[in-house]
Amino acid sequence: MVFFIALAYASAVSLQVLRLSGSLISDSIVKQTAQRLSTLTFLDLTCCPKIGAQALEAIGKYCKLLDTLCRDMMFLDVLGKVEVEDEANAIAGTMPRLKHLDLGFLLISTEFVLNILSRCHQLERLIINVCVSVKLDRNFLTEAYPNLEISLMTPVLSSDIF
């Protein structure tokens, strides 16, 4: 954590790509440093279980150049997490300039994905990996968002085979 704070204060003025994959960085640390990350264009928060809606809101508020966000989680990290849908709302509400969004293993519903799609008008690519409550019709998506590249990877459950 100390490294992140030092990095944010020392080089944040020109930092464009930040990969925090697997970090235990918390909402409070991100909230303290987000305003120093205004030049960020790419952020990888893959497997960062202590990051939540508050951090994402701060990132969206201060990182206006952000065009790529990766928010894939491990399934065990999201079990019992109650604010995952708040995270989706934070993305939709504060990151309208996103072009690439990668969501994985989040306990979000179709409604929250549609909220993101309706508010992130510049989105070019959306990847949804194993978000089991997301049920999207490919024909609808193709018609409603013709310029959007969408990758939906859903799990095959044993009952789906029969």
C-alpha positions as CSV (number, residue, x, y, z in Angstrom):
1,M,0.0,0.0,0.0
2,V,2.8,2.4,0.9
3,F,4.3,1.7,-2.6
4,F,1.1,2.7,-4.3
5,I,0.8,6.0,-2.4
6,A,4.4,6.8,-3.1
7,L,3.9,5.9,-6.8
8,A,0.8,8.0,-7.0
9,Y,2.4,11.0,-5.6
10,A,5.7,10.7,-7.4
11,S,4.7,9.9,-10.9
12,A,0.9,10.4,-11.1
13,V,1.2,13.5,-13.2
14,S,2.2,11.5,-16.2
15,L,0.9,8.0,-15.3
16,Q,-1.3,6.6,-18.1
17,V,-1.4,2.8,-17.4
18,L,-1.8,1.3,-14.0
19,R,-2.0,-2.4,-13.4
20,L,-3.0,-3.3,-9.8
21,S,-4.0,-6.9,-10.5
22,G,-4.0,-9.0,-7.3
23,S,-3.4,-6.0,-5.1
24,L,-5.0,-5.7,-1.7
25,I,-5.3,-1.9,-2.1
26,S,-8.4,-0.5,-0.3
27,D,-11.1,2.0,-1.1
28,S,-9.6,4.5,1.3
29,I,-6.2,4.4,-0.4
30,V,-7.7,4.9,-3.8
31,K,-9.9,7.7,-2.6
32,Q,-6.8,9.5,-1.1
33,T,-4.8,9.2,-4.3
34,A,-7.3,9.2,-7.2
35,Q,-7.1,12.9,-7.8
36,R,-3.4,12.5,-8.5
37,L,-4.2,10.0,-11.3
38,S,-5.9,12.3,-13.7
39,T,-3.9,11.2,-16.7
40,L,-4.8,7.6,-16.3
41,T,-6.2,6.0,-19.5
42,F,-5.9,2.2,-18.6
43,L,-6.7,0.7,-15.2
44,D,-6.5,-3.0,-14.3
45,L,-8.3,-3.8,-11.0
46,T,-8.4,-7.6,-11.6
47,C,-8.6,-9.6,-8.4
48,C,-8.6,-6.6,-6.1
49,P,-11.1,-7.7,-3.5
50,K,-10.8,-4.7,-1.2
51,I,-11.8,-2.3,-4.0
52,G,-15.4,-1.3,-4.0
53,A,-17.9,1.3,-5.2
54,Q,-16.3,4.1,-3.3
55,A,-13.0,3.6,-5.0
56,L,-14.6,3.3,-8.4
57,E,-16.5,6.5,-7.9
58,A,-13.3,8.3,-7.0
59,I,-11.6,6.9,-10.0
60,G,-14.5,8.0,-12.2
61,K,-14.6,11.5,-10.7
62,Y,-10.9,12.2,-11.1
63,C,-9.7,10.0,-14.0
64,K,-11.6,11.7,-16.8
65,L,-9.2,10.3,-19.5
66,L,-9.8,6.7,-18.4
67,D,-11.0,4.7,-21.4
68,T,-10.2,1.1,-20.3
69,L,-11.2,-0.6,-17.0
70,C,-10.6,-4.2,-16.2
71,R,-12.6,-5.4,-13.2
72,D,-12.4,-9.2,-13.1
73,M,-12.6,-11.0,-9.8
74,M,-12.1,-14.5,-8.5
75,F,-15.4,-16.1,-7.6
76,L,-14.5,-16.6,-3.9
77,D,-13.6,-12.9,-3.6
78,V,-17.2,-11.8,-4.5
79,L,-19.1,-14.2,-2.4
80,G,-20.7,-12.3,0.4
81,K,-19.8,-8.9,-1.1
82,V,-22.9,-6.8,-0.9
83,E,-21.9,-3.8,-3.0
84,V,-21.1,-5.4,-6.3
85,E,-24.1,-3.8,-7.9
86,D,-23.0,-0.5,-6.4
87,E,-19.8,-1.0,-8.3
88,A,-21.7,-1.3,-11.6
89,N,-23.7,1.8,-10.8
90,A,-20.4,3.7,-9.9
91,I,-19.0,2.7,-13.3
92,A,-22.2,3.7,-15.1
93,G,-22.5,7.0,-13.2
94,T,-18.9,8.2,-13.2
95,M,-17.2,6.7,-16.3
96,P,-19.2,7.7,-19.3
97,R,-16.0,8.0,-21.5
98,L,-15.0,4.3,-21.2
99,K,-14.3,2.6,-24.4
100,H,-13.3,-0.8,-23.1
101,L,-14.8,-2.5,-20.1
102,D,-14.0,-6.0,-18.8
103,L,-16.2,-7.5,-16.1
104,G,-15.7,-10.9,-14.7
105,F,-17.1,-13.1,-12.0
106,L,-19.2,-10.2,-10.6
107,L,-22.5,-10.8,-9.0
108,I,-24.3,-8.3,-11.1
109,S,-27.6,-8.6,-13.0
110,T,-28.6,-7.8,-16.5
111,E,-30.2,-4.5,-15.3
112,F,-26.9,-3.2,-14.2
113,V,-25.1,-4.1,-17.4
114,L,-27.9,-2.3,-19.4
115,N,-27.4,0.7,-17.1
116,I,-23.7,0.7,-18.0
117,L,-24.5,0.4,-21.7
118,S,-27.1,3.2,-21.6
119,R,-24.7,5.6,-19.8
120,C,-21.3,4.8,-21.3
121,H,-22.0,5.9,-24.9
122,Q,-18.4,5.7,-26.1
123,L,-18.1,2.0,-25.2
124,E,-16.5,0.0,-28.1
125,R,-15.8,-3.3,-26.3
126,L,-17.6,-5.0,-23.4
127,I,-16.4,-8.3,-22.1
128,I,-18.5,-10.1,-19.5
129,N,-16.9,-13.2,-18.1
130,V,-19.1,-15.6,-16.0
131,C,-21.4,-13.1,-14.5
132,V,-24.1,-15.8,-14.0
133,S,-27.0,-13.4,-13.4
134,V,-26.4,-11.5,-16.7
135,K,-28.7,-12.7,-19.4
136,L,-28.4,-10.7,-22.6
137,D,-29.9,-11.4,-26.0
138,R,-27.2,-11.1,-28.7
139,N,-29.8,-10.0,-31.3
140,F,-31.0,-7.2,-29.1
141,L,-27.4,-6.1,-28.3
142,T,-26.5,-6.2,-32.0
143,E,-29.5,-4.0,-33.0
144,A,-29.3,-1.6,-30.0
145,Y,-25.5,-1.2,-30.0
146,P,-24.3,-2.0,-33.6
147,N,-20.8,-0.5,-33.0
148,L,-20.2,-2.4,-29.8
149,E,-18.0,-5.5,-29.7
150,I,-19.5,-7.7,-27.0
151,S,-18.0,-10.9,-25.6
152,L,-20.3,-12.8,-23.3
153,M,-18.8,-15.9,-21.6
154,T,-21.3,-17.7,-19.4
155,P,-20.8,-20.9,-17.6
156,V,-22.3,-24.1,-18.9
157,L,-24.3,-25.6,-16.0
158,S,-25.0,-29.3,-16.0
159,S,-28.7,-28.7,-16.4
160,D,-27.9,-26.7,-19.6
161,I,-26.6,-29.8,-21.3
162,F,-29.9,-31.6,-21.3
